[in-house]
Amino acid sequence: MIKKLDILVLRAFIGPFLATFLIAVFVLVLQFFWVYLDDFVGKGLDFGTLLYLVGMVAIHWVPLALPLALLLSSIMTFGNLGETFEIVAIKAAGIPLLRFMRPLLITSIIISGIAFVFANNIIPFAELKLDALKYDIIVAKPAFDIKEGVFYNKIDGYIIKIGKKEKDDSTIRNIVIYEKSYGLQDNLLTAESGIMRTSADKKFLEFILKNGYRYQERGVRQTLNTDFIKTGFKEYKKVFDLKTFQMSKTNDSTFYNPKILSVRQLDKTIDSLHHLQKFYLKRASTELDPYLVFIKYKDSSWPRKDTALLNKYFAKNNIPDTQRIAIYDRVYNQVSVIKDNYRIINDDFNNKMLSLRLHDIEWHRKFALSFACIILFLIGAPLGSIIRKGGLGSPLVFAIVFFVLFHLLNTFGEKFAREGVTGVVTGMWLSSFILLPVGIFLIYKAMRDSQLFNREFYYRFFRTLKSLINFNKSE
């Protein structure tokens, strides 16, 4: 049964949580665009495409924004309650800290479940669409924009120079156009003035040129029989195809990576990759055993690496010098073949094991980031009741410190897991293993009204310590 105390705490929590969640998503989206700014600028993105991109990026960052929002909002909520002495009143009524943390703990567990469902069902779709959209935007040519006095070469087969553009951005003067002809010389168009406009469907650029000339040379290379043609015109219409400027849509299936899979799909893929170990053992046996027949004749006196031992072995077995070189060559050739086959199998096997680790990482990520919501709440709630400061001052500082620590541990753990330095479980749950004891410690301190972050407490402590040091010196 929900009591008034639970409603009080929930009301105090909902506002800060929604605000911090939106702020966190906004900051993370800005971070994404800051990274890809150079790739997106000048591509002529329409409003619909830009809005779709922002939506996909926002969805991409939701699993990371939820733990940050829970951490900051829980610090703010309990900090506000502590600053207004409501926590003191609640404790004075005999209600323990864990009791009035209970509604928010249940809420954080529900949010953690929502985060997992989101990461398992929505994020894979968003990742797939985002990868395809990023590729389409990055490979698209810059938006059409011809500047005065600058040679423009973004239209295939043409170089255009405009001497001056009038204020209407359509009337142009002193136009020079080079046409790639793949003949003797490139064709040349010049005009005193003209009109520049795009077609209604935005697929073509039209130049209505006035009072100009077209220069062309025709003939066969390496001969003197060529014709130079100069054609004057009062008005000439030149049309350029702008299809290379249009952003094409790439097939989503081109962009496969473990992030686009759900837990069920990851389970199947991981299981199939695990079975590949037996396949590579069988492959190694099949491809290498034909070259290792002599192994069955190996005994304790079999020579290893030293050439002197080989010579001694050959001498012992009365092998003539004339045949020794041929035997050497045959042995070295066989060893080279074995070495090359082994290298190919080993490289292929290592790539499959890397793929296995990447799929394992994504499987654990979906659970680890969801569980992080609960851990960061267990840090934020007691931390807020200890510092007893509301607003965005001290809570924001502490939230940034702990979130940066959480993010660094996640990053380092994932890197260690990807490179095989640690196991995938250890790497992906590294932040949880370290921060969970921190949360338990802070709850313990908050239940005993610890002055862990009270400046007055440290001031009195160091003043007492200084007095003891001075007393010892005087003695």
C-alpha positions, 0 to 999 in steps of 0.5 A: 500500500502506497503511503503519504511518505512514498507519495512525498518522495516520488513527487520530489523525485519525478521532476528532477529525474525527467529534467536530468534525463532530458539534459543527459540525452541532450548532452550526449546527442551534442557529443555525437554531433561534435564528433561527426560535425565535419562529416555532416556539415555542407551535405544539404540535409533536409529537416526531415533527415536531420530530425530522423538522425537526431531521433536515432542518436537520442535512442542510441544514448538512452541506456547510458542517459538513464543511469546518469539521470538516476544518479543525479536526480536521486542526489538532488531529491535526497539533497533537497529533502535534507536541506529542508530538514524533511529527512531529519523529521522523517528520522525523528518519527522513527522511520529508517533511511531504507524505508523512505528509500524503498519507493525510489528503489522500486522505481529504479528497479522498474526503470532498470527493467525498462532500460533492459527492454529498451536495449534488447528490443529498440536499440538494435533497430536504432543501431542498424538505422543509425549506421546506415544513415551515418554512412549515407550522409558521410559518403554524400557529396557536399551540398551544391554551392558555387562561390564567386571567383572560385573554381568549383569541381564537385559536379562530375566532368565540369569545372565552373567559375563565376565572376560575380553573383548578384544579390538575388543569388541567381543572376551571374556574370563572367561565367567560365565552364570547362567540359571534360571531353576526353578528346584532344582538349577540354571544351570551354564555355564563356559567357558575359552573364546568365541565370543559374537555377535548379529544376523543380525536382532539384535533380538538375542545375540549369545555366541560361547563358547569354552573349558568349562563346563555346570553344571545341577542338576535334580530331585524332591525337598524334596527327595535325589534322584537327579542327578548332571550332568557335561558336558564338551564341546570344543565349545557350542553355546548359544543364548539369545532372545533380544526382551525385549530390542526392543522398542515396539509401543504403541497404540496412543488411550491409551494416552487421555488427553485434549491437543490432542483435537481441539477447536471443539472437546473441545466444544463438550466435554465441553458441554457434561460435563456441562450436567452431573451436571443435571445427578448427581443431578438426581442420588443423588435424585435416590440413596439417597431419598429412605433412606430419607423418614422420612424427610417429617415428619420433623418439627421445633422441630426435633432433630439434633445432640445432643444425649440428644435431641434424648433421650428427643424426645424418652421419649416424644414419649413414646418409651420403652428403649428396643426398643430405642437401636434397633432404634438407630442402625437402624438410624445409619446404615441408616446414614452410608449408606447415607454417603457412597453413598453421598461420592461416588457420590461426589467423582465421581462428583468432578472428572468430574468437574476436567475434565471439568476444564482441558478441559476448560483450554486447550480451553482457552490456545489455544487462550491465547497463540496466543493472547500473541504474540500480547501482547508481541509485544506491550511490546517489540516494545516500549521497544526497542524504549525507551532503544535504544540498539541493539544486544543481550545485553540489549534487551536479559535482558529485554526480559528474565525479561518480558518473565519470568514474562509472564511464571510465571503468566501463570503457576500460573494462570493455577494452580489456575484454575486447583485447582478451586481457580479462574475461568478458564477465570481468571486463563488462561488470568491472564498474558494478564490482567496484561501485556496488561496495561504494553504494553499500558503504554510503548507505551504511554511513547515511544510516548513521548520519555520517558527516562524511562530506561535512566541511565543519567536521573536517575543520574540527578534525584537523584543528584537533589534530593540529593541537595534538601535534603542537602539544607533542612538540611542546612536550 
